[in-house]
Amino acid sequence: MILIGISLTNFVSVREQTDDIQLGSQIHQAKLDILSQQMNEPGGMQFTYTDEKGFLWVYNKRDKLIIGTSPSGEEIYTGNIYED
């Protein structure tokens, strides 16, 4: 019984690490796409990207901030587009 508890704890930890890695990948892809848009439209002030999972990423050029929201509208990320 103790072994099952330890295994489940480790599984949850691995699952959380996997979710963090996936989110990091989504953030990186969103930043690349938005930077590409910015290069093609240098006069624009706001750029958006919706990824394959339905997350919406909005970049405000003035603030240099990118904000990510989940399909349910929950804010999941806010950060500088030029920093990892």
C-alpha positions in Angstrom: 0.0 0.0 0.0 2.8 2.4 0.8 4.5 1.6 -2.5 1.3 2.6 -4.4 1.3 5.9 -2.5 4.9 6.6 -3.4 4.3 5.6 -7.1 1.2 7.9 -7.3 3.2 10.8 -5.8 6.0 10.3 -8.4 3.5 10.1 -11.2 1.8 13.4 -10.2 5.2 15.0 -10.1 6.2 13.8 -13.5 2.8 14.9 -14.9 3.3 18.4 -13.5 6.8 18.6 -15.1 5.3 17.4 -18.4 2.6 20.1 -18.2 5.3 22.8 -17.5 7.4 21.7 -20.4 4.3 21.7 -22.8 3.4 25.2 -21.6 7.0 26.4 -22.1 6.8 25.0 -25.6 3.5 26.8 -26.3 4.9 30.1 -25.0 8.0 29.8 -27.2 6.0 29.0 -30.3 3.6 31.9 -29.6 6.5 34.3 -29.2 8.1 33.1 -32.5 4.8 33.5 -34.4 4.1 37.0 -33.0 7.7 38.1 -33.7 7.3 36.9 -37.3 4.0 38.9 -37.6 5.8 42.0 -36.2 8.5 41.7 -38.8 6.0 41.5 -41.6 3.8 44.3 -40.3 6.3 46.7 -38.5 3.7 49.5 -38.0 1.3 47.3 -36.1 0.8 47.8 -32.3 -0.9 44.6 -31.4 -0.5 41.1 -32.7 -2.4 37.9 -31.9 -1.8 34.2 -32.3 -4.1 31.3 -31.5 -2.3 27.9 -31.1 -3.6 24.5 -32.0 -5.0 24.0 -28.4 -7.1 27.1 -28.6 -4.9 29.3 -26.4 -4.9 33.0 -27.4 -1.7 34.9 -27.3 -1.8 38.7 -27.5 1.3 40.9 -27.8 1.1 44.7 -27.1 4.1 46.3 -28.8 4.1 49.4 -26.6 4.4 47.4 -23.4 6.4 44.6 -25.0 4.2 42.1 -23.1 2.7 38.9 -24.3 -0.4 37.6 -22.5 -1.7 34.1 -22.9 -5.2 33.0 -22.1 -6.7 29.5 -22.1 -9.7 28.6 -24.2 -11.8 29.1 -21.0 -10.5 32.7 -20.7 -8.1 32.1 -17.8 -4.9 34.1 -18.0 -2.0 31.5 -18.0 1.0 33.7 -18.9 2.2 37.3 -18.9 5.7 38.2 -19.8 8.1 40.2 -21.9 8.3 38.8 -25.4 12.0 39.1 -25.5 12.7 37.1 -22.4 12.5 33.4 -21.7 
